[in-house]
Amino acid sequence: MHRYWNDGWSGNWWWMGIMMIAFWGGIIWVAVTLIRHTNHAPHPLTPGPAPAVPARQSPQEVLAERLARGEIEPDDYRQRLDALEHRPNAKP
């Protein structure tokens, strides 16, 4: 008696096709999910903390930092500070 390789499955080939698609779809879904969860960048639409805006420094603070870094000498610092404090159009 001659038997075929697909004896018993001749009417159910569509079921094997559906299972193969489901299997590979599941593998792809797991891979995509793992990649998304290992990525540490927040989603663009997810609200998060607002970026800090640096406070604007006054001219006197900038001048003091320049003195601290050694960019200007103490005599030059005093002269420039005096000029800043006695500007004719200075805002209080």
Protein Blocks (a to p, Z undefined) as FASTA:
>chain_A
ZZdfkgojlmmmmmmmmmmmmmmmmmmmmmmmmmmmmpmbdcfklccddddddddddfkl
mmmmmmmnopacfklmmmmmmmmmmcfkbcZZ
